[in-house]
Amino acid sequence: MNEYNPHDIEPRWQKVWAEEKLYEVTEDTSKPKRYVLEMFPYPSGDIHMGHVSNYTYGDVVARYWRMRGYEVLHPMGWDAFGLPAENAAIKHHSHPAKWTYANIDTQKASFKRMGFSFDWNRTVVACDPDYYRWGQWIFLKFWERGLVERRNSPVNWCPDCATVLANEQVIEGRCWRCDSEVEKRDLTQWYYKITDYAQELLDDLDQLEGWPDRVKQQQANWIGRSEGAQVDFALCDLKGNPTDETITVFTTRADTLFGCSFFVLAPEYAGLEALVAGTEYEKPVMEFAEAAKKVSALERAQGDRDKHGIFTGRYVVNPVNGEKVPIWVADYVVADYGTGAVMAVPCGDQRDFEFARKYDLPIIPIILSEDDPLYPKLKDEQGRVVTEVDWPEAYAAEGILVQSGPYTGMVGGKHSPAEEAIVAELERTGKGKRSVEFRLRDWLISRQRYWGNPIPAVHCEHCGVVPVPEDQLPVLLPEDIDLAAGETLATHESFINTTCPKCGAPAKRETDTMDTFTCSSWYYMRYTDPHNSELPFDPAKANYWMPIDQYIGGIEHAILHLLYSRFFTKVLRDEGMLDFDEPAVPGHGAR
């Protein structure tokens, strides 16, 4: 028996497979179908063993279903925009496209040598104009649906990559790409309003029976639904007199309002500068705020970190008892959740407790267990008797309210009778209302880099920000750019100078490009109809092949690619292009 020689045998059979177009598929409705998808790779060089492992899993599944008589879609492409190509171009005085397409050729040759059963007729490359054109088209559809917003806000800034990052791209306070420490900056940026779909993204996790539990849990935690109330605190003027101006907080524990002994603003709070302007507190407060912004939000929010703060000299009025409460700025409060303002209740929150201990602020017991030594003394007290405790830590559990006016004696806690009663009174008096908040923030898609999908918008002195008409897509990246010489889209005259599509006056193109995750949020749909020049895909073909039956990708993208792709699917469904809710539902059944 002759020894198996892969270098001789495998190329011959691979040639036969290619000539017979064995893996090219059509929408043959006489056969059941399966869609097997591995997340498309980034062309940063040749493939490595991680690629070999990942794509072998998918190939085994695809071959299995083919042998069972199924029509199997098993495509491949490349997630080709991004910073590595740009950095490589700068280093080698080349163009990102040259580096990218050379690596694609290398990877493709390796994939073919492996003998993977991909349908190469459906190849998608994210930096091809005939692909990113449709990413721009989708952007315009999002804009039409009110899901695009341009606004100034604190953003994550990577100093090494020189670009902003979405919250999901900051890992333990560092850039997901280069591991540099992330800073906070105030910039005007473009956002996708993923928060409009927060509740549906959370609810529909129940549909994903084939997904790993930890992936679903990560997404649920990231979306982070909280039920509570918005509470309005009247702001006092410089003399300490209440005004009609209010600062609103979100809390899940309105039952603890009587224990609020100070008020805390995040260093990024939008109204902070105006709050202290012209006072003796202005300089130290603003210096403190700027220093705090240099520490990542994640690091600042860690419970075991030493907490720092500074008094603003201003007060707010507690709406339930009329008490004036001092306003502090503290680095343990971040602006990414709620309103950036917090009612501090040190008896019931450990971070507030530690801050109060450090700065000698009152710790007022307003919720106790019946076996607490203080309970017999305070169980009938509606007024303020005790303002300090000798506890080693905060008491955060449910209990009985004390020192809480007419609510003393009621059971407190989340969704408790006391919480419901206090919120009802706040609503009756116009000082608060029932509310739901999400941890999920809108998706910041602006990137201050060249090698990405241009945002199809024009800035006109007369008309404001205007979308590029569909018949002018794609907005092409210029090829004659020298990144090594420091050129950017913002300095490229032939790119930036244009005319307003609305009034015809001279105008400027938007010079930000889109987050590369916008490219990887819908590529699996393009695979169903990759040569369509009229639409990103034919809805009939997408609805035939999808949802995806078997998806193989890394757990590290649980709150990136997988969450974003779910968002895109739901928006395009609402646009009338899809008839399903989720992009990948393993085991949903053949059709």
Steps between C-alpha positions, in 0.01 A plus 500: 500500500636842400561759770249785501658805337288812570711719271416272209147385572331803653568757223364258240173452687473869583532574127213259431285665766567843346433384142176331603401810703412254774457761772321769303136511604173637370164546664383147413167477679476126426766442765506586867758768580765577756701821547838437665696815586837567659575863587705644216869560582707816502778483236791589728732240351488129425258276691608350833394194694204685647367549148569136414310382806204737462444441129551126529207482743280680251622291208417176681146625569452618139622169355280304737185679385596470133538126539152496656361648178469863609573808293773661712611862489855514634659833393821686577614862487718753681440769760746723322475854640673603820800643678761224442495557125532875551791461742672254265465749215657776709786273604575379147418824313232310313124509461267302731329341201828354374576341837140380543453337161845337514406339831163394362675322212730328748218388728285386209782282368540343845126441533496330160800291595308385808221386268221685680164469326431872458284641224762736360248643256343683796816663636442828684782748574404788728734755336364437149292800386222269382471382862553818704264685266222303664632571846451866413153422363412331829630807686258717301211263578588518869506881466155503339368291790636741762771257608796726414599787727793741503569652841768624737567278796779347707660222297767236542823612334797276425811724485706242311238417236398869490133417474188456709373164621153370575439393861505139379856552368642600838618192692589562864576861423720427199465506122382165364739532208830634642452465879575869561333670794185677384425865578177703505456790258209722397448465123217531247446151360259282304290241682272211409206506744516138604330601825171527306517120476634433850184338634450280192866397500454392861162330455602306190789329677232249599467405131863390480470152644807376314730775624743436789355622829807710580468692172136580572587597857779731384259676266231523767750652745627746241148615407435528874132584546415672828153596622477800727413867500627837385511740794534878467713687756452878497832684458577777749654828387835628624331632814340164574147588394301242299443581132279359225805328344528128578756222478349160426629168628399145415464261791371149553463576870273800542407345836841621633453869415475595868857368542649728234768702685694632198470526123766388250575606142725317256809697388352490146165648611396745226393782732794486737695798368192726512428379853826633642572785255611819673528343844799421720437135423533531120875447463543204742181328381586524130859389564367201692253416221767513228732276700221248564414481128847360429411186693281252312134478593534128570791551738321784679188289549685213667377464855840432658664813361576792733242772446568870458271800493464874541220724627350742244362753746148440364192322641188321378172445681387148583143479362364274776604701807614844375851452639791682332761250388861594403613430143833323455693386196640150541709272281300186584201634307510473118282661237448180298202391707192693610529879501853545637348615829448280806310541825745361752350276769801379699303276734386286204781524241855386570668752268303787655579357845876502438486851352302630800749345743793659314349850485314494833151520349186379686401133478129500582343161575164486325460126434566233763447135566284428802796343682721809460586656842375835374159369396322517840610862536403611150210277396243768572712807422381703200742788556880514498647369829817310402744631234798274561553126537786276609440245224802350320315520168175612338175310548367443148238232557127534539369604837265729689511875443584723796550877525304523174204723578160343434667197338664388824403141577448404134702225328775646283701362207475479123133478391399519867183659643708794626666554161164492323341739750784755482510495119123546490536809722781638284280459193206664677710804594677520161843432651565163339368221284529128443778419252702222340871546426747285308871460548530478120610826340453607139763356266770755420598425139729798415867423444767760424685269262540463125460125442129462566163550339440875441194641675270622218430853629578852386538814714342809343507854646141551386333159537693351792589132488353339188494131399666400175228391252478127425583554132834657602614192693754379566699785650837364391813506708770687307787280386754782464568550870836484675434391856872487580522872422219571745222547246144431617156524349467838668805629310416339165359792302343303214316281749381757750392773255163432340161660442191480715255244357214718623586856394803456271723734701863413583514254788728262690480123518489324836854378566424241769474138392281231654597253768608178325234314695241664275653290219481176698142560614336400171757314282318171559200652319714604203619140467146405403514729194856630457477627142188713537562849359152637582472416871726370777317171449178363355262459796367175350849348495586620850171369634562166324843440652458663838503483794846345517483137611855463632714795604859459617676799655691609805346564841694827508243650261198430719441871562649621174434320175217282626312784671546736207395239244180440698435875492556524123271204441215658692535837326509342152198290600316820586617641166301213339803308369497204741224284640684372808612654831842348565796438265609165640268245657675160518262212467210710369438234240546451128268643240 
